[in-house]
Amino acid sequence: MQENINKPKQRVPLGPFDLEEQEMRELGYKAIDILVDRWVSLRDKDVWAGGSRSEMEEMFRESPPEERSSAMAVMTESVDKVLTRAARIDHPRFFAFVPSSPTWPSVIADALATGFNIFQGTWLESAASSQVELVVLDWFREWVGMPESAGGILTSGGSAANLNALFLARSDIHRLDQAVVYLSDQGHSSLERAARMVGFQGSNIRVIPTTKDYRIDLQLLNGAIERDQSNGLQPLVICGNGGGTNTGVVDPLIDLAKICKRENLWLHVDASYGGFSVLTEEGKSDLRGIHLADSVTLDPHKWLFQPYEVGCLLVKNLNLLESAFRVTPEYLQDVELGLEHVNFCDRGLQLTRSARAFKIWVSVKTFGMKLFRRAIQNSLDLVKEAETYIRQSNSLELMTPANLGIVCYRVNPIGYELNMEELEKLNRDISDDITESGYAMISSTRLRGEFALRLCVMNHTARREDVLGVLEATEKTAQKLLL
């Protein structure tokens, strides 16, 4: 049904929060100008522009105003004071933590979905955007190789998807105090948090050590399962890494699937970090066996280049997902339109939820999958070049090889014979110095207790000179600090 565009407009009194049409347009045009100006000048900006809590308190602590102000004045001042005082996560030289660099069409699509104020909890209120999410979920399902019986839901992020997955895995357990979940010591923190939230006892959350290549140790895992069974506990879930946040390493998913089949356990693969690398041949090889999982977490705001917030949970048994979450209160009796009409409130925690798939759909339709594959492969290639540079350097030491866009290293110059404490202080100082300079941003981690610098490339605008430039800056900063 189309709206009657020829119907004459009627002048109605403005409500308390309405703006005049011209003011609305000017505000919107100004917002787009601000975003485009930021977008095209981003490479020339500092990567980090944060501040201390005391600085922020001084800037913002005030009572809310009683009277109205100019919307234009408030927006421009707020952009300058608030939105610019942050790390620029989408900067080409932001290689800290897990970068996010959305496409421009996805940003505009997200703004449009917000402006249209779509409520996508039920089909009745969001038919087209619900269908778009079903299409996008099928794309994801096909990419990771899960069966047609699989399905899922888009969430706010990987943490929420992990929470939903563990709730689903434990939904039929009557004695949750006896249930055991197994994680790698390289598993994301959200897995342990989710396990606690859904009711696993802290003493029944097993953190399994990894081998020298940071993959879960299968021998130790099998031993832990056997001990728990002999002690009257109920092994329930194994969480495998589909690209660990520390190192990018993927657990042996096929072997984990065999253990789960043998012991009748649930296999959850947290591929929030690396999952979309399956779009490349290299990533598909690294993630062999992901299709065998009972549930998989993905994060489109990482390697599918979407704005925050959007994650994804895929589940092999879609009926199980819907039966675990479906609730039918009287006030929603009007939304039951038949099983072929999907109410996404039946697939997860949220009733009120936005049209998260729209930006993905617009972005993919705009650029096509060939460009997405090329962008992901470019990240993989750049990190391999970084590894080569580190190996050839006299002052940099490789700590983990390139894996799915991540390489870990540290400054350990030949001839200085620094001890562990001295090495840590030097590398901390280098990381801080580079960040404070505004040129780039890297982050640190610990590997087997040793301090390491971690370079993560997921930005589709990053170039070879950006990645190698950061390593060169690391060497130069080390030379300056060691003088």
C-alpha positions in Angstrom: 0.0 0.0 0.0 1.4 3.4 -1.1 0.8 6.7 0.7 -1.2 9.3 -1.3 1.6 11.7 -2.3 -0.9 14.1 -4.0 -2.9 14.7 -0.9 -2.5 18.4 0.1 -0.5 19.1 3.2 -2.5 20.5 6.1 -1.0 23.0 8.5 -1.3 21.7 12.0 -0.1 23.4 15.2 3.4 22.4 16.3 3.7 20.1 19.2 6.0 20.8 22.2 9.0 18.9 20.6 8.3 19.8 16.9 10.5 22.0 14.8 9.6 24.0 11.8 10.2 22.1 8.6 12.9 24.5 7.4 14.7 24.2 10.8 14.5 20.4 10.5 16.1 20.5 7.1 18.8 22.9 8.1 19.6 20.8 11.1 19.8 17.6 9.0 21.9 19.2 6.3 24.3 20.5 8.9 24.6 17.1 10.5 25.5 15.5 7.2 28.0 18.2 6.5 29.6 17.5 9.9 29.8 13.8 9.2 31.2 14.2 5.7 33.8 16.7 6.9 34.9 14.3 9.5 34.9 11.4 7.0 37.1 13.1 4.4 39.5 14.6 6.9 39.8 11.6 9.2 43.3 10.5 8.0 44.6 14.0 8.9 43.2 13.9 12.5 44.8 12.5 15.6 43.8 8.9 16.3 43.1 9.6 20.0 41.5 12.7 21.6 40.2 11.5 24.9 40.6 13.1 28.3 40.7 12.4 32.1 37.6 12.0 34.3 38.4 15.3 36.0 38.6 17.1 32.7 35.3 15.6 31.6 33.6 16.5 34.9 34.7 20.1 34.5 33.4 20.3 31.0 30.0 18.6 31.5 28.9 18.7 35.1 25.8 21.1 35.2 22.1 21.0 36.0 19.7 20.4 33.1 18.4 23.6 31.6 14.7 24.6 32.2 14.3 26.7 29.0 14.6 25.8 25.4 17.7 26.5 23.3 18.4 26.6 19.6 18.6 23.1 18.2 21.4 24.1 15.8 23.5 25.7 18.6 23.1 22.7 20.9 24.0 20.2 18.1 27.1 22.0 16.9 28.3 22.7 20.4 27.6 19.1 21.5 29.4 17.6 18.5 32.5 19.7 19.2 32.6 19.0 22.9 31.4 15.4 23.0 31.7 13.4 19.8 35.2 14.7 19.0 36.6 13.8 22.5 37.1 10.1 21.9 39.4 7.5 20.2 38.7 7.6 16.4 38.0 3.9 16.1 37.6 4.1 12.3 40.9 6.0 11.7 43.2 4.2 9.2 45.9 4.0 11.9 43.7 2.8 14.8 45.1 -0.7 15.3 44.2 -1.1 19.0 41.6 -3.5 20.5 39.2 -4.4 17.7 38.7 -1.5 15.2 35.5 -0.8 13.4 35.3 1.1 10.1 31.8 1.3 8.8 30.9 2.1 5.2 29.3 5.4 4.4 26.0 3.8 3.0 25.7 1.7 6.2 26.0 4.9 8.3 23.3 6.7 6.3 21.1 3.5 6.4 21.5 3.3 10.1 20.4 7.0 10.5 17.4 6.4 8.2 16.3 3.3 10.1 16.6 5.4 13.3 14.6 8.3 11.7 11.9 6.0 10.5 11.7 4.7 14.1 11.1 1.1 13.1 10.0 -1.2 15.9 11.2 -4.7 14.8 10.0 -6.8 17.7 7.0 -8.1 15.7 6.2 -8.8 12.1 2.9 -6.8 12.4 4.9 -3.6 13.0 7.9 -4.2 10.7 7.0 -6.6 7.9 9.7 -5.4 5.3 12.5 -4.9 7.8 11.8 -8.3 9.4 12.0 -9.9 6.0 15.3 -8.1 5.3 16.7 -9.5 8.5 15.6 -13.0 7.5 17.4 -12.5 4.2 20.6 -11.2 5.8 20.6 -14.1 8.4 20.3 -16.5 5.5 23.4 -14.9 3.9 25.3 -15.3 7.1 24.1 -18.9 7.5 25.2 -19.8 3.9 28.6 -18.1 4.4 29.5 -20.2 7.5 28.0 -23.3 5.9 25.2 -24.1 8.5 22.2 -26.1 7.3 19.0 -24.7 6.0 17.3 -25.6 9.3 19.5 -23.0 11.0 18.5 -19.5 11.8 19.1 -16.7 14.2 18.8 -13.1 15.2 20.7 -9.9 15.1 21.7 -8.6 18.5 23.4 -5.5 19.9 26.8 -7.2 19.6 28.8 -10.4 20.2 28.5 -10.2 24.0 24.7 -10.3 23.8 24.8 -13.1 21.2 27.1 -15.1 23.5 24.6 -14.6 26.4 21.7 -15.8 24.3 23.7 -18.8 23.1 24.6 -20.0 26.6 21.0 -19.4 27.8 19.8 -21.6 24.9 22.4 -24.3 25.6 21.3 -24.6 29.3 17.6 -24.1 28.7 16.6 -27.8 29.2 18.9 -28.5 32.2 17.1 -29.1 35.5 20.1 -29.1 37.8 22.1 -26.1 36.6 24.3 -26.4 39.7 25.7 -29.5 38.2 26.2 -28.2 34.7 29.7 -27.4 33.4 30.9 -25.0 30.7 34.4 -25.2 29.1 36.2 -22.2 27.8 39.7 -21.6 26.4 42.0 -19.3 28.4 41.9 -17.2 25.2 38.1 -17.0 25.2 36.5 -13.6 25.2 35.5 -12.2 28.6 31.9 -12.1 27.6 31.7 -15.9 27.6 32.6 -16.2 31.3 30.3 -13.2 32.0 27.5 -14.9 30.1 28.0 -18.2 31.8 27.6 -16.4 35.2 24.5 -14.5 34.0 22.7 -17.6 32.9 23.3 -19.4 36.1 26.5 -21.6 35.8 28.2 -21.9 39.1 31.5 -20.1 39.2 33.2 -23.3 40.3 31.8 -25.1 37.2 33.2 -22.7 34.7 36.3 -24.5 33.4 39.0 -22.3 31.8 41.1 -24.7 29.8 44.8 -23.8 29.1 45.9 -23.5 25.5 48.8 -25.1 23.7 51.9 -23.1 22.6 50.0 -21.9 19.5 47.2 -20.6 21.7 44.6 -23.2 20.7 42.6 -25.0 23.4 44.5 -28.0 24.6 42.4 -31.0 23.6 44.1 -33.4 26.0 43.4 -31.1 29.0 39.9 -30.6 27.8 39.2 -34.3 27.5 40.7 -34.8 31.0 38.5 -32.1 32.5 35.4 -33.6 31.0 36.3 -37.1 32.3 36.9 -35.8 35.8 33.7 -33.8 35.9 31.7 -36.8 34.8 33.3 -39.0 37.4 32.5 -36.4 40.1 28.8 -36.5 39.2 28.8 -33.2 37.3 27.2 -32.7 33.9 29.5 -31.4 31.1 27.2 -29.2 29.0 28.9 -26.7 26.7 32.2 -26.2 25.0 33.0 -22.7 23.7 35.5 -22.6 20.9 37.2 -19.5 19.5 36.5 -18.5 15.9 39.4 -16.1 16.1 40.7 -15.2 19.6 40.7 -11.6 20.5 44.3 -11.8 21.8 45.9 -13.5 18.9 43.3 -14.1 16.1 43.9 -17.9 16.6 41.1 -20.3 15.8 40.5 -23.4 17.9 40.5 -26.9 16.3 36.8 -26.7 15.6 36.5 -30.1 13.9 38.1 -31.8 16.9 35.9 -29.9 19.3 32.8 -31.0 17.2 33.9 -34.6 17.5 34.2 -34.3 21.3 30.8 -32.7 21.5 29.2 -35.4 19.4 30.9 -38.2 21.5 29.9 -36.6 24.8 26.5 -35.1 23.7 27.7 -31.6 24.5 26.7 -28.3 22.9 29.4 -26.6 20.8 29.3 -22.9 20.7 31.8 -21.1 18.4 32.4 -17.5 19.3 33.4 -16.1 15.9 32.6 -12.5 16.9 36.1 -11.5 15.9 37.0 -13.6 12.9 33.8 -15.1 11.6 33.4 -13.0 8.5 36.8 -13.9 7.3 35.1 -17.0 5.9 34.3 -14.8 2.9 38.0 -15.3 1.9 39.6 -18.6 1.1 42.2 -18.1 3.8 39.6 -17.4 6.4 37.4 -20.3 5.3 40.4 -22.6 5.7 41.2 -21.2 9.2 37.5 -21.7 10.3 37.1 -25.2 9.0 34.4 -27.0 11.0 32.5 -23.9 12.1 29.4 -25.3 10.3 29.4 -28.1 12.8 28.6 -25.8 15.7 25.3 -25.8 17.5 25.5 -22.0 17.7 27.8 -19.4 16.3 28.3 -15.7 17.2 29.3 -13.1 14.5 29.9 -9.4 14.7 29.0 -7.4 11.5 30.3 -4.2 13.1 33.8 -5.8 12.8 34.8 -7.4 9.5 31.5 -6.6 7.7 32.2 -2.9 8.2 28.9 -1.8 9.8 28.3 0.8 12.5 27.7 -0.1 16.1 25.6 -1.9 17.3 25.0 -5.1 15.5 25.9 -8.7 16.4 24.5 -12.0 15.4 23.6 -15.4 16.8 23.1 -18.3 14.5 21.7 -21.5 15.8 21.6 -24.9 14.1 18.1 -25.7 15.6 16.0 -22.7 15.0 12.9 -24.3 16.7 14.9 -24.7 19.8 15.8 -21.0 19.8 12.2 -19.9 19.4 10.9 -22.3 22.0 13.5 -21.0 24.5 12.5 -17.4 24.1 8.9 -17.3 23.0 6.5 -15.7 25.5 2.9 -14.8 24.5 1.3 -12.2 26.8 -2.2 -11.1 26.3 -1.2 -7.6 25.1 0.6 -9.2 22.1 -2.2 -11.4 21.0 -2.6 -9.2 17.8 0.9 -10.0 16.6 0.3 -13.8 16.2 -0.1 -13.9 12.4 0.9 -17.5 11.8 4.2 -19.4 11.9 5.5 -18.1 8.6 5.5 -14.5 10.0 8.5 -14.2 12.3 8.3 -12.2 15.5 11.9 -11.5 16.4 10.9 -11.0 20.0 10.5 -14.8 20.0 14.2 -15.3 19.2 16.0 -13.3 22.0 15.8 -11.0 25.0 14.5 -7.9 23.4 10.9 -7.0 22.5 11.7 -3.5 21.5 14.5 -3.7 18.9 15.6 -1.6 16.0 15.9 -2.6 12.3 19.5 -3.8 12.6 19.6 -5.6 9.3 18.8 -2.6 7.1 22.3 -1.1 7.2 23.9 -4.4 6.3 21.4 -5.0 3.5 22.0 -1.5 2.0 25.8 -1.8 2.4 26.0 -5.2 0.7 23.6 -4.2 -2.1 25.7 -1.1 -2.7 29.2 -2.6 -2.9 28.7 -6.3 -3.7 30.5 -9.2 -2.1 33.6 -9.0 -4.3 34.6 -5.7 -2.6 33.9 -7.1 0.9 36.1 -10.1 0.2 38.8 -7.9 -1.2 38.7 -5.6 1.9 39.0 -8.5 4.3 41.8 -10.1 2.4 43.6 -6.8 2.4 43.6 -6.8 6.2 44.9 -10.3 6.3 47.7 -9.4 3.8 48.7 -6.2 5.7 49.2 -8.1 8.9 51.4 -10.7 7.2 53.5 -7.8 5.9 53.7 -6.6 9.5 54.9 -10.0 10.6 57.6 -10.0 7.9 58.8 -6.5 9.0 58.9 -7.6 12.7 60.9 -10.7 11.9 63.5 -8.6 10.0 63.8 -5.9 12.6 66.7 -5.7 15.0 64.6 -4.2 17.7 61.2 -5.9 17.4 60.5 -9.4 18.6 57.6 -11.5 17.2 55.4 -13.0 19.9 52.6 -14.5 17.8 52.5 -14.8 14.0 49.9 -13.2 11.9 46.5 -14.7 12.5 43.2 -13.3 11.1 44.3 -9.7 11.1 46.3 -9.7 14.4 50.0 -9.9 15.1 51.6 -9.6 18.6 55.1 -8.3 19.2 57.3 -6.3 21.5 60.3 -4.1 21.5 63.3 -6.1 22.6 66.4 -4.5 21.0 69.5 -6.6 20.4 72.3 -5.8 22.7 70.4 -4.3 25.6 69.6 -7.6 27.6 66.5 -6.1 29.3 64.8 -8.2 32.0 61.0 -8.7 32.1 60.3 -5.7 34.2 62.4 -3.4 32.0 60.9 -4.8 28.8 57.3 -4.2 30.1 58.1 -0.7 31.2 59.7 0.1 27.9 56.9 -1.3 25.8 54.2 0.4 28.0 56.0 3.7 27.5 56.3 3.2 23.8 52.6 2.4 23.5 51.6 5.5 25.6 54.0 7.7 23.6 52.5 6.7 20.2 49.0 7.1 21.4 49.7 10.5 23.0 51.4 11.7 19.8 48.1 11.2 18.0 49.8 9.5 15.1 48.4 6.0 15.8 47.0 3.8 18.4 47.9 0.2 19.3 47.0 -1.7 22.4 48.7 -4.3 24.7 47.9 -7.7 26.1 49.6 -10.5 28.0 50.7 -13.8 26.5 51.6 -16.4 29.0 52.0 -13.6 31.5 54.4 -11.6 29.3 53.5 -8.1 28.2 53.0 -7.8 24.4 52.0 -5.1 21.9 49.1 -6.1 19.8 48.4 -4.7 16.3 44.9 -5.5 14.9 44.0 -4.5 11.3 40.3 -4.5 10.4 40.0 -1.1 8.7 39.1 -1.1 5.1 40.9 2.3 4.7 44.2 1.1 6.2 47.1 1.1 3.8 50.5 -0.6 3.7 52.2 2.7 4.7 49.9 3.0 7.8 50.7 -0.5 9.1 54.5 -0.3 8.5 54.5 3.3 9.6 53.3 2.3 13.0 56.0 -0.3 13.3 58.6 2.2 12.2 57.2 4.6 14.8 57.6 1.9 17.4 61.2 1.5 16.6 61.9 5.2 16.6 60.1 5.7 19.9 62.2 2.9 21.4 65.4 4.5 20.2 64.3 7.8 21.8 63.4 6.2 25.1 66.6 4.2 25.3 69.0 7.1 24.8 
